[in-house]
Amino acid sequence: MADVVPDNLGYALMRAQIDLSTADLYCALLDATAGPNVTAGFYDAYTAVELPNANGYTTSGLTISDGDAVTVTGPGSTTTFDSTANPSWSSFTHSTRYALVWERVGTGAANSPVIGVFDFGTTTVTNGTLTINWNGSGLMTIAAS
């Protein structure tokens, strides 16, 4: 599950500004100094702490919304947002701690909302493969009370 969900996500979902079932979603990697922030609601707030474009990583990250990789289940008292695609980077040489899931909107990072930040602990890989295995319960759950 997401460790940090930005303050503006609920508002954007309720106003139909984001449709998680059709969004162009990416997973970017952040360094250990990122310090997720609930008020940082757009991708451009994280570009300074994103891993550099080198050593098996490409800035902006990998798409996680190809085909049926992203699912939204519901309706009911609980709705779950999940991705069956576990992002993986090969020939990877970096230290990282956070995965940032965001929606690409046009070409501007300032208009691209953050869906969630996931803390998987500081991980260092040297010329190997880094794979993020999402939580079996999904990326995010919204429950009615």
Helices and strands as residue ranges (DSSP letters): H 8-14, E 25-30, G 43-45, G 47-49, E 62-63, E 70-73, E 78-83, E 88-103, G 109-111, E 114-131, E 140-143
